[in-house]
Amino acid sequence: IVAPMHYSRTGHSATLLSNGKVLVIGGRQDVSELYDPLTNKWEEVGKVVLASGHNNAVILSNEKFLLLVHDIIGYTYNPGWELYSLENLESVCWGKFKRLISDPVVVKIDDNRVLFSGCYEFIEEYSLYTAANLSQLYDLTLTDVKVRSTPDIIPNDFSLSCYPNPFNGSTNITFELSSLQWVSLKVFSIIGTEIITIYSGELSGGRHTFKCEMNNFSSGVYFVKMYSQKQTKLIKIILQK
C-alpha cells in the first residue's frame, strides 16, 4: 500500500524522476511533495507560485529542470509557466501568459524547447469559453530562463463594432484591417456555441462591413468574434424582438 500524500490535491502533475522518486506539484497546493518508493514516504519540498493549480509538466535540460505549464483550470486566474529546479527542488522563475487560457496541448520539441498550443480561452471581460488561435514556445536557451511568446494580438489600430446594438433581426458588423489578411467572422451563443459564420476568407486592408441576419434566433445576448492572422476581437451583441 502506497503511503498517502500530506496534502489533498486535484489537477496536479506527477513526474517520475531518474532516481525512481516521484515529484508531485500543484493541485490547489503551493507545497510540492516527493515520494520515495524505497521508504514508502513523502517529504515536502520547494513551493511553487503559479503552478499551484492545474499543470502540465515537462523535464528539460538533461533532467536539470521541470517546466510547468499552468492553465486557468487551476484555482487561480493566472495561467502561465513556471520553471522548477530538479537539482535543488525549488521554483526558479515564472511568467504569466497574456491571455486566459486552459487545456493547452503541450509538446516537448527537444531537451530545451516546449510548444504549447491548441487551447481554449476566456475572451476579455466576458465569460465566453472558446477555441483560441494561440501558440507559444518556451526556449530555455534564449537566456538563462526566458519564455518566447506571441505578441499582443490586438494592435492599437484595430476596431470591431456593431450597429445598431441592441437590434431587431439584423445588424451591421464593422471592422478595420491594417493589411491584406485572412479573416473569420463568427457569432456565438452565450454558452460559447458557434451558431453563424458571417465570413471566412481573405480581405484587403481598410474598413469592412457585413450584415448579420438573426431573424431565426431567439432574443438574448450573443457574441461576435473576429479572427485574423494578426489579431482577434470579441464584442457582445443583444438581439431584441
C-alpha positions as CSV (number, residue, x, y, z in Angstrom):
1,I,0.0,0.0,0.0
2,V,1.4,3.4,-1.0
3,A,1.5,6.0,1.7
4,P,-0.9,8.9,1.3
5,M,0.4,12.4,0.4
6,H,0.5,15.0,3.1
7,Y,-2.0,17.2,1.1
8,S,-5.2,16.6,-0.8
9,R,-4.8,17.5,-4.5
10,T,-6.7,17.7,-7.7
11,G,-5.3,18.5,-11.2
12,H,-1.7,18.1,-10.0
13,S,1.2,16.8,-12.0
14,A,3.2,13.7,-11.0
15,T,6.7,13.3,-12.6
16,L,8.8,10.1,-12.4
17,L,12.5,11.2,-11.9
18,S,15.6,9.3,-12.9
19,N,16.3,8.3,-9.3
20,G,13.0,6.5,-9.1
21,K,11.3,9.1,-6.9
22,V,8.0,10.8,-7.9
23,L,7.6,14.6,-7.7
24,V,4.1,15.9,-7.3
25,I,3.3,19.6,-7.9
26,G,0.1,21.7,-7.9
27,G,-3.4,20.5,-7.4
28,R,-4.5,23.5,-5.4
29,Q,-1.4,23.4,-3.2
30,D,1.8,25.5,-3.4
31,V,3.8,23.0,-1.4
32,S,5.4,20.2,-3.6
33,E,5.9,16.7,-2.4
34,L,8.5,14.0,-3.2
35,Y,7.7,10.3,-2.9
36,D,10.4,7.7,-2.2
37,P,9.2,4.1,-3.1
38,L,12.1,2.5,-1.2
39,T,10.9,4.0,2.1
40,N,7.2,4.5,1.1
41,K,7.3,8.0,2.5
42,W,6.5,11.5,1.3
43,E,8.6,14.6,2.0
44,E,7.7,18.3,1.5
45,V,10.0,20.1,-1.0
46,G,10.1,23.6,-2.5
47,K,6.9,25.7,-3.0
48,V,5.6,27.0,-6.4
49,V,3.8,30.2,-7.4
50,L,1.7,29.9,-10.5
51,A,2.0,26.1,-10.7
52,S,-0.1,25.6,-7.6
53,G,-3.1,24.8,-9.7
54,H,-3.5,22.5,-12.8
55,N,-0.3,21.7,-14.6
56,N,1.4,20.0,-17.5
57,A,5.0,19.0,-16.5
58,V,7.9,18.5,-18.9
59,I,11.5,17.5,-18.0
60,L,14.2,19.7,-19.7
61,S,18.0,20.3,-19.9
62,N,19.2,16.7,-19.1
63,E,16.8,16.5,-16.1
64,K,18.0,19.7,-14.5
65,F,14.6,21.5,-14.8
66,L,10.9,20.8,-14.9
67,L,8.8,23.1,-16.9
68,L,5.3,23.5,-15.6
69,V,2.6,24.9,-17.9
70,H,-0.2,26.2,-15.7
71,D,-3.7,27.0,-17.0
72,I,-6.9,28.6,-15.9
73,I,-8.5,25.3,-14.8
74,G,-6.5,25.8,-11.6
75,Y,-7.9,27.7,-8.7
76,T,-6.1,30.9,-9.8
77,Y,-6.8,33.1,-12.9
78,N,-3.1,33.5,-13.6
79,P,-2.2,31.0,-16.3
80,G,1.5,30.9,-17.1
81,W,4.7,28.9,-17.0
82,E,7.0,28.1,-14.1
83,L,10.5,26.6,-14.1
84,Y,11.3,24.2,-11.2
85,S,14.9,23.0,-10.4
86,L,15.2,19.2,-10.2
87,E,18.6,19.6,-8.6
88,N,17.5,21.9,-5.7
89,L,13.8,21.0,-5.7
90,E,12.6,24.6,-5.7
91,S,11.0,27.1,-8.0
92,V,13.4,29.1,-10.2
93,C,11.2,31.6,-12.0
94,W,7.8,32.0,-13.6
95,G,5.8,34.2,-16.0
96,K,2.2,34.8,-16.8
97,F,0.5,34.4,-20.2
98,K,-1.1,37.4,-21.8
99,R,-4.4,35.6,-22.3
100,L,-6.6,33.5,-20.0
101,I,-6.1,30.0,-21.5
102,S,-6.9,26.5,-20.5
103,D,-6.3,22.9,-21.7
104,P,-3.3,23.7,-23.9
105,V,-1.7,20.8,-25.8
106,V,1.9,20.6,-24.5
107,V,4.6,19.1,-26.8
108,K,8.3,18.7,-26.0
109,I,10.3,19.5,-29.1
110,D,13.8,18.8,-27.8
111,D,15.6,18.9,-24.4
112,N,15.3,22.7,-24.2
113,R,12.1,23.7,-26.1
114,V,8.4,23.1,-25.4
115,L,5.5,24.1,-27.6
116,F,2.0,24.7,-26.2
117,S,-1.0,25.5,-28.4
118,G,-4.5,24.3,-29.3
119,C,-6.1,25.8,-26.2
120,Y,-9.3,27.4,-25.1
121,E,-9.6,30.9,-23.6
122,F,-11.9,33.3,-21.9
123,I,-12.2,36.5,-24.0
124,E,-11.8,39.9,-22.5
125,E,-14.3,40.7,-19.7
126,Y,-16.9,38.2,-20.9
127,S,-17.1,34.6,-19.6
128,L,-17.1,33.1,-23.1
129,Y,-15.1,29.9,-23.3
130,T,-14.0,29.4,-26.9
131,A,-11.1,28.0,-29.0
132,A,-8.0,30.2,-29.2
133,N,-5.7,30.7,-32.2
134,L,-2.6,30.8,-30.0
135,S,0.7,29.0,-30.0
136,Q,3.6,29.8,-27.7
137,L,7.2,28.4,-27.5
138,Y,9.3,28.1,-24.3
139,D,13.0,28.1,-25.1
140,L,15.4,27.5,-22.2
141,T,18.4,28.5,-24.4
142,L,17.3,32.1,-25.3
143,T,18.6,33.4,-21.9
144,D,19.0,31.7,-18.5
145,V,15.3,31.4,-18.0
146,K,13.1,33.2,-20.6
147,V,9.9,32.5,-22.5
148,R,9.3,33.5,-26.1
149,S,5.6,34.0,-26.7
150,T,3.4,35.5,-29.3
151,P,3.0,39.3,-29.2
152,D,-0.2,41.1,-28.1
153,I,-2.7,40.1,-30.8
154,I,-4.8,43.3,-30.6
155,P,-3.0,46.3,-32.1
156,N,-4.0,49.9,-31.4
157,D,-5.4,50.5,-34.8
158,F,-7.8,47.5,-34.6
159,S,-11.6,48.0,-34.0
160,L,-14.7,45.9,-34.2
161,S,-18.2,47.3,-33.8
162,C,-21.9,46.6,-34.2
163,Y,-24.7,49.0,-35.2
164,P,-27.4,49.0,-34.2
165,N,-26.9,47.3,-30.9
166,P,-29.3,46.2,-29.4
167,F,-31.0,45.3,-32.7
168,N,-34.1,43.6,-34.0
169,G,-33.5,40.9,-36.6
170,S,-30.3,42.2,-38.3
171,T,-27.4,44.4,-37.6
172,N,-24.1,45.6,-39.3
173,I,-20.7,44.3,-38.1
174,T,-17.8,46.7,-39.0
175,F,-14.1,46.2,-38.5
176,E,-10.8,47.5,-39.9
177,L,-7.7,45.7,-41.1
178,S,-4.2,47.2,-41.5
179,S,-3.3,44.9,-44.4
180,L,-4.4,42.0,-46.7
181,Q,-5.0,39.0,-44.4
182,W,-7.2,36.0,-43.8
183,V,-10.3,36.8,-41.7
184,S,-13.0,34.7,-39.9
185,L,-16.1,36.4,-38.5
186,K,-18.5,34.3,-36.4
187,V,-21.4,34.6,-34.0
188,F,-21.5,32.6,-30.7
189,S,-24.3,31.9,-28.2
190,I,-23.9,33.0,-24.6
191,I,-22.7,29.5,-23.7
192,G,-20.0,29.6,-26.4
193,T,-21.6,27.6,-29.2
194,E,-20.8,28.7,-32.7
195,I,-24.1,29.5,-34.5
196,I,-23.3,31.6,-37.6
197,T,-20.2,32.1,-39.8
198,I,-20.7,35.5,-41.3
199,Y,-17.5,35.5,-43.4
200,S,-14.3,33.4,-43.8
201,G,-11.6,34.3,-46.3
202,E,-9.1,36.9,-47.4
203,L,-9.8,40.6,-47.1
204,S,-7.8,43.7,-48.1
205,G,-6.7,46.4,-45.6
206,G,-9.2,49.0,-44.7
207,R,-12.8,49.2,-43.3
208,H,-15.2,46.3,-43.9
209,T,-18.9,45.9,-43.0
210,F,-21.0,42.8,-43.1
211,K,-24.7,42.3,-42.4
212,C,-25.6,39.8,-39.7
213,E,-29.1,38.3,-40.1
214,M,-30.5,36.7,-36.9
215,N,-34.3,36.7,-37.6
216,N,-34.4,32.9,-36.9
217,F,-32.8,33.2,-33.4
218,S,-34.4,34.0,-30.0
219,S,-33.9,37.3,-28.2
220,G,-30.9,37.4,-25.9
221,V,-27.2,38.0,-25.6
222,Y,-24.8,36.8,-28.3
223,F,-21.1,37.4,-29.1
224,V,-19.4,38.3,-32.4
225,K,-15.8,37.1,-32.6
226,M,-13.4,38.2,-35.4
227,Y,-10.2,36.2,-36.1
228,S,-7.4,37.3,-38.4
229,Q,-3.8,36.4,-38.9
230,K,-2.6,39.2,-36.6
231,Q,-5.4,39.7,-34.1
232,T,-8.7,38.7,-32.6
233,K,-11.6,40.6,-31.0
234,L,-14.9,39.9,-29.4
235,I,-17.9,42.1,-28.8
236,K,-21.3,41.5,-27.1
237,I,-24.5,42.0,-29.2
238,I,-28.1,42.0,-28.0
239,L,-31.0,40.7,-30.1
240,Q,-34.4,42.1,-29.1
241,K,-37.6,41.1,-30.8
